[in-house]
Structures are given as C-alpha cells and as structure tokens.
Amino acid sequence: MLFSILVAHYNNWDYFQDCYNSIKNQTYQNLEIIIVDDCSTDGSYEKLQELAKADSRIQLFRNNVNSKVGFTKRRCIEEANGEICGFLDPDDFLTNTAVEESALAYKGENCIATYSKIKLVNDKGKAVGDFKYSREIPQHKNLFFNINFEVAHFFTFKKSTYSQTEGIDPALTSAVDQDLYLKLYEKGNFKFINSFQYLYRLHDKGVSQDKSKKAKLNENWHKVILATCHRRKINKLYGKNVAEITDLPKYIFEKENSFFKKLLRKLS
C-alpha cells in the first residue's frame, strides 16, 4: 500500500531538515513525498529541487503564485498517488514508526482516517510536554465539531474517501486541518492510535501560534464550522439559531466545556 506524505511548504528550509530526516527514518518505506512549495522567497525552493534530484520518492511542485495554505494543501492531495495520505507540516516531524502504525491501522479495520497523540517540542526540537487533548472520539455524532482538538496530527486518511467530499476549501488561510477533519468525519470512522506519532514544534512563526494572525484564524474557523452546519443541516445549536451566532468557535467551546460536560468527559 503506497503511503503519500504531504508537505505544504513555504520558507521553512531550516526546520524542514528535521522533517525530512524523520521521513527517511520511517520503518515503513513504501511511500512517496509530495511537496508543494507556495512560492518560497528564502531560497528554499531551489534547495528542495536539489533534494528532489537525490531522492526519487520526492514529487516536488510549485504554485504559480503565492496561494496560501488552503490552496496548497488541497493541491498536495490532488498530486498524491497513494491510497493513504497524511499531512506533515515542514516545521514538524514524525516518530520512526508513525507511518507503519498508521498503515497497519487500515488493515482489517473499518476506518477511513487515523490520528494520534502529539509530543510538543521547542524550536530546537527538544521535547517540552504533551498535547493533552488527543483522545478517542465518538463516531457519527452530528454535533461533533472537534472544538477541543481531540482529532489532530498525525492525521492520515483514505484518498478515495476524500474524493467523496468537496475537498479542502482553497480560500482558507488557516483552520484548514479542521476543515479536512470535519468533512471526512461525515464519511466514516476515525481510529485513534494511542501512541505518540507526531512532534509539533512550538515557535513564533507557526500559523496557529502567531498572535498577529489570531483574528483571521478565528474568522476562518467560524467559516469552517458554519459550512459544517450547513452540510449537516444544523439550524440550531443549544437552542440558538446558527445564523445568529457571530462567533461559533467561542460559542460551542463554552457550551462544550461547562462544568457538567467536563465532568462527563472525565467519567468517560
């Protein structure tokens, strides 16, 4: 089974060294590396070209103009040849068995996607803690919006199932992963792999960590949840009309994290 590791790249050559080395060290090697560069300006695309010449598994593409992360990640999937795809951000990296564990999860399992636990590392790649929200989720729940980020990296999915969706919204400049997760959630079962597969780098330039982009991130996340409600024909949330809610992420988060809801999660 061919596995496609998808990398949406922009000005990340230095961190990408760790990312690429983690791919080379995978115990599962029936894979291809799809890299789409979004018009990097730091000379990293030329370095990627040299790397692609040395590694035949790398399929390198470049956008005609800087098109942002939604367009770039969507193109990554379109260019992939593998039966299973998994996104790896260029500033992050994988544990050595991540791809093998993910590939095995599809054998004899009724699942269309997998996700795992995450180890947090600093800008030097040194472990600083664990992402505490990863956990097994209920299946086929119409009101599941991944509001607590239970589903996150290392996220893999069947490309054939993705093709049944409308695909990643290319206009998004953030909340792209949430868009992907929620669309696929509607198509089949997710499997939680209870091990650390993904090392997420904490640094100031990360899209989800850049405070200057917080307002736009929240705007995009609201857009993703609103589109999800429309697909699922949800008109009301907790007794309030969806159209009247101006900040869906905040509204749902507060409802889902009441004392009673937290207690129920703890007991489960």
C-alpha positions as CSV (number, residue, x, y, z in Angstrom):
1,M,0.0,0.0,0.0
2,L,1.5,3.3,-1.1
3,F,1.5,6.0,1.5
4,S,1.7,9.7,0.5
5,I,3.3,12.1,3.0
6,L,2.0,15.5,2.1
7,V,4.1,18.7,2.8
8,A,2.7,22.2,2.1
9,H,5.9,24.2,2.2
10,Y,6.7,27.9,2.5
11,N,10.0,29.4,3.7
12,N,10.7,26.5,6.0
13,W,14.0,25.0,4.9
14,D,15.8,25.1,8.2
15,Y,13.1,23.3,10.1
16,F,12.4,21.0,7.1
17,Q,15.7,19.3,7.7
18,D,14.2,17.5,10.8
19,C,11.0,16.9,9.0
20,Y,12.8,15.2,6.0
21,N,15.1,13.2,8.2
22,S,12.1,11.8,10.1
23,I,10.6,10.6,6.8
24,K,13.9,9.0,5.8
25,N,14.0,7.1,9.1
26,Q,10.5,5.6,8.8
27,T,10.2,1.9,9.4
28,Y,7.6,1.9,6.6
29,Q,9.2,2.8,3.3
30,N,6.5,2.2,0.6
31,L,5.9,5.9,0.5
32,E,6.1,9.0,-1.7
33,I,6.8,12.5,-0.5
34,I,4.5,15.2,-2.1
35,I,5.9,18.7,-1.6
36,V,4.0,21.7,-2.9
37,D,6.0,24.9,-2.4
38,D,3.9,28.1,-2.2
39,C,6.4,30.4,-3.9
40,S,9.1,30.5,-1.1
41,T,11.2,33.6,-1.1
42,D,14.1,32.5,1.1
43,G,15.9,30.2,-1.5
44,S,14.4,27.1,0.0
45,Y,12.7,26.0,-3.3
46,E,16.0,25.7,-5.0
47,K,17.3,23.6,-2.2
48,L,14.2,21.4,-2.4
49,Q,14.9,21.0,-6.1
50,E,18.3,19.6,-5.3
51,L,16.9,17.3,-2.7
52,A,14.3,16.0,-5.2
53,K,17.1,15.1,-7.6
54,A,18.7,13.0,-4.9
55,D,15.6,11.3,-3.7
56,S,13.3,9.8,-6.3
57,R,10.4,9.5,-3.8
58,I,10.1,13.2,-3.7
59,Q,7.5,14.7,-6.1
60,L,8.1,18.5,-6.0
61,F,5.6,21.0,-7.2
62,R,5.3,24.8,-7.0
63,N,2.3,27.1,-7.1
64,N,2.3,29.7,-9.9
65,V,1.6,32.5,-7.3
66,N,1.6,32.5,-3.5
67,S,-1.8,30.9,-2.8
68,K,-1.8,30.3,0.9
69,V,-2.2,27.1,2.9
70,G,-5.8,26.1,1.9
71,F,-5.0,26.0,-1.8
72,T,-1.6,24.4,-1.2
73,K,-2.8,21.6,1.0
74,R,-5.6,20.9,-1.4
75,R,-3.1,20.6,-4.3
76,C,-1.0,18.3,-2.2
77,I,-3.8,15.8,-2.1
78,E,-4.6,16.3,-5.8
79,E,-1.0,15.5,-6.7
80,A,-0.8,12.4,-4.4
81,N,-0.8,8.9,-5.8
82,G,-1.0,6.9,-2.6
83,E,-4.0,5.1,-1.3
84,I,-3.4,6.7,2.1
85,C,-2.4,10.3,2.7
86,G,-1.0,12.1,5.7
87,F,-0.1,15.7,6.2
88,L,3.3,16.6,7.8
89,D,3.9,20.3,8.3
90,P,7.5,21.2,7.3
91,D,8.4,22.6,10.7
92,D,7.3,19.4,12.5
93,F,8.5,15.8,12.4
94,L,7.4,12.2,13.0
95,T,8.4,9.3,15.2
96,N,10.1,6.5,13.3
97,T,7.1,4.1,13.4
98,A,4.4,6.7,12.7
99,V,3.7,5.7,9.1
100,E,3.9,2.0,9.8
101,E,1.4,2.2,12.7
102,S,-0.9,4.3,10.6
103,A,-0.8,1.9,7.6
104,L,-1.4,-1.1,9.8
105,A,-4.5,0.6,11.3
106,Y,-6.3,0.3,8.0
107,K,-5.9,-3.5,7.7
108,G,-9.0,-5.2,8.8
109,E,-10.3,-2.0,10.3
110,N,-13.5,-0.2,9.3
111,C,-11.9,3.2,9.3
112,I,-11.3,6.0,6.8
113,A,-8.9,8.1,8.9
114,T,-6.4,7.8,11.8
115,Y,-5.0,10.3,14.3
116,S,-2.7,10.0,17.3
117,K,-1.1,11.6,20.3
118,I,1.3,14.6,19.9
119,K,4.5,15.4,21.6
120,L,5.3,19.2,21.9
121,V,8.9,20.3,21.1
122,N,10.6,23.7,21.2
123,D,12.2,25.4,18.3
124,K,15.3,23.3,18.8
125,G,13.3,20.1,18.6
126,K,13.6,19.3,22.3
127,A,10.5,17.8,24.0
128,V,8.7,20.2,26.3
129,G,5.5,18.4,27.0
130,D,2.5,16.5,25.6
131,F,-0.6,17.9,23.8
132,K,-3.2,16.9,26.4
133,Y,-6.4,17.0,24.3
134,S,-5.9,14.0,22.0
135,R,-8.4,11.2,22.8
136,E,-10.8,8.8,21.2
137,I,-13.9,10.5,19.8
138,P,-17.5,9.3,19.4
139,Q,-18.4,8.3,15.8
140,H,-21.3,9.6,13.7
141,K,-22.2,12.4,16.1
142,N,-23.9,15.2,14.2
143,L,-22.8,17.8,16.7
144,F,-19.2,16.9,16.8
145,F,-17.1,19.9,15.7
146,N,-13.6,18.9,17.1
147,I,-13.9,22.0,19.2
148,N,-11.3,20.7,21.8
149,F,-8.9,19.5,19.1
150,E,-9.3,15.8,20.0
151,V,-8.5,15.0,16.4
152,A,-5.2,16.4,15.3
153,H,-1.8,15.2,14.0
154,F,-0.6,12.7,12.8
155,F,-3.8,12.6,10.7
156,T,-4.0,10.2,7.8
157,F,-6.9,9.4,5.5
158,K,-8.0,7.3,2.5
159,K,-7.7,9.4,-0.6
160,S,-10.7,7.6,-2.1
161,T,-12.9,8.8,0.8
162,Y,-11.6,12.4,0.5
163,S,-12.7,12.3,-3.1
164,Q,-16.2,11.9,-1.9
165,T,-16.1,15.3,-0.2
166,E,-15.9,18.7,-1.8
167,G,-12.3,18.9,-0.7
168,I,-10.4,21.4,1.4
169,D,-11.6,25.0,0.9
170,P,-8.8,26.6,-1.1
171,A,-9.7,30.1,0.1
172,L,-8.8,29.3,3.7
173,T,-5.6,30.7,5.1
174,S,-6.0,28.9,8.5
175,A,-8.3,26.3,10.1
176,V,-7.5,24.1,7.1
177,D,-6.9,21.0,9.1
178,Q,-10.2,21.5,10.9
179,D,-12.0,21.8,7.5
180,L,-10.4,18.5,6.4
181,Y,-11.2,16.6,9.6
182,L,-14.9,17.7,9.8
183,K,-15.6,16.8,6.1
184,L,-14.0,13.4,6.5
185,Y,-15.7,12.8,9.8
186,E,-19.0,12.8,7.9
187,K,-17.9,9.9,5.7
188,G,-16.7,7.2,8.1
189,N,-15.0,6.0,11.2
190,F,-11.8,7.6,12.7
191,K,-9.4,5.4,14.6
192,F,-7.4,6.9,17.5
193,I,-3.9,5.5,17.7
194,N,-2.9,5.7,21.3
195,S,0.8,6.4,20.8
196,F,3.0,9.5,20.1
197,Q,3.5,9.7,16.3
198,Y,3.9,13.5,15.8
199,L,6.3,16.0,17.2
200,Y,4.7,19.5,17.0
201,R,7.2,22.4,17.1
202,L,6.4,25.5,19.1
203,H,7.8,28.6,17.6
204,D,6.6,32.2,16.9
205,K,6.1,31.8,13.2
206,G,3.7,28.9,13.4
207,V,0.4,29.6,11.9
208,S,-1.6,28.6,14.9
209,Q,0.9,30.3,17.3
210,D,1.3,33.7,15.6
211,K,-0.7,36.1,17.7
212,S,-0.9,38.6,14.9
213,K,-3.0,36.1,12.9
214,K,-5.4,35.1,15.7
215,A,-8.3,37.2,14.4
216,K,-8.1,35.8,10.9
217,L,-7.7,32.2,12.3
218,N,-10.9,32.6,14.3
219,E,-12.7,34.1,11.3
220,N,-11.7,31.1,9.2
221,W,-12.6,28.6,12.0
222,H,-16.1,30.3,12.2
223,K,-16.4,29.9,8.5
224,V,-15.5,26.2,8.7
225,I,-18.0,25.4,11.4
226,L,-20.7,27.4,9.7
227,A,-20.1,25.4,6.5
228,T,-20.2,22.2,8.5
229,C,-23.6,23.2,10.0
230,H,-24.9,23.8,6.5
231,R,-23.7,20.4,5.3
232,R,-25.2,18.7,8.2
233,K,-28.5,20.7,8.0
234,I,-28.0,22.0,11.6
235,N,-30.1,25.1,12.0
236,K,-29.9,25.4,15.8
237,L,-27.1,24.9,18.4
238,Y,-28.1,24.7,22.0
239,G,-31.4,26.4,21.3
240,K,-29.9,29.3,19.3
241,N,-30.2,29.9,15.6
242,V,-26.9,29.2,13.9
243,A,-27.3,32.3,11.7
244,E,-27.4,34.5,14.8
245,I,-24.2,33.2,16.3
246,T,-21.3,35.6,15.4
247,D,-18.5,33.5,16.9
248,L,-19.2,29.8,16.5
249,P,-15.9,28.5,17.9
250,K,-16.3,30.5,21.1
251,Y,-20.0,29.7,21.5
252,I,-19.5,26.0,21.0
253,F,-16.4,25.9,23.2
254,E,-18.2,27.5,26.1
255,K,-21.2,25.1,25.7
256,E,-18.9,22.0,25.4
257,N,-16.7,23.0,28.3
258,S,-19.3,23.7,31.0
259,F,-18.6,22.0,34.4
260,F,-21.2,19.3,33.6
261,K,-19.7,18.5,30.2
262,K,-16.2,18.4,31.6
263,L,-17.3,16.0,34.3
264,L,-19.0,13.7,31.8
265,R,-15.8,13.6,29.7
266,K,-13.7,12.8,32.8
267,L,-16.0,10.0,33.8
268,S,-16.0,8.5,30.3
